[in-house]
Amino acid sequence: MPEISRFYGITIRMYFEDHTPPHFHASYQGQEAQYNLRTLEVINGCVPRRAHVLILEWATLHRAELLANWNRAQEPSALQPIDPLE
C-alpha cells in the first residue's frame, strides 16, 4: 500500500483498486483508521484523539489532492505524495 504522506508519526496510505467509498488509511502507534474522502468520517478503526484531530486538519487542507490520488489508484497509476502537516 503506497504511502502518500507522513507527519507527526502519522502515516497516510491508499490501496490500489480499493473498495468504495473513496477513502484513505491513517495509522499512528500501531492503530489504524479509514477515513471517507468526501465526509472525513471514520469508516473503520480508530486512532488516538490527538492523531484524529491532526488527520482531519491535514485531510481538510488536501482533500482535492486526496481525491486525485484516489482516482489514480483506481486506474491504477502512480500516486503523488502530499505535503505533510506543518
N, C-alpha and C positions, 0 to 999 in steps of 0.2 A: 504494500500500500504506500504510494508516494507521499512523502512529507512535503507540505506546501508552506508551512511557517512554524517558527519556534520562538517563544518568548516567555520569560519568567518561569521556565521549567515546564511550560505547556507546549505540547506538540499537536499540530493540526495536520490531519491527513484526509485523503479521499481515495476510495477504491475505484478502479476502472470498472465500467459497466455495472455499477452498483444498483441496488433496488431503489424504487421511488418511495417516498418523496425525495426530492433533491436535498442532500444533507452532507455534513462533514463530521469527522470523528475528532474529538479532542481528548487528549489524555494528560493526566497530571498525577504524579506519585503513584502509579500503578492503577489508577482509576480511570475509566473512560466513559464518555457520554457522546451521543449522536445528537446533532442539532439540525433542525429543519432550516433550510436556507431562506425560506420565504417568511417564516414567523419567528425564527430563532428560538422556538420552544425545544426543550429536550424531548427527543423521541424515545430514547432508551438510555439507561445507565445514569451515572451521576459522578460529579466531581465535587471537591470541597467548595463551599460558598464563595470564598475569595477568588478561586480559579474561575468559577462560573461567571462572576461579575466581569473579570478581565476578558474572558472569552466573548461575552456579549458585547463589550465595548469594542473589541477588535473586529468582530463579525459585522457590527453596525457600520464601522468605517470602511469595510472591504466587501460589502455584500455584492456589488457588481462584479468584482474580481472572482469571488467565490462562485457565482452563477456561471461566469465564463469558464472557469475551471471545471465545473460540473458538466457543462456541455462538451468540453474537450474530453473528459473522462468517459463520456458515453460513446464517443466515436470509435475507439479510443485514440487519443493523441496525447502528446506530452503536456503535462500540467505546468503552469507557470508559478514560480514562487511568489508569495505575497509578503509584503513587508511586515515585520513584527510590530507589536505594540511597543511604543516607546514612552 
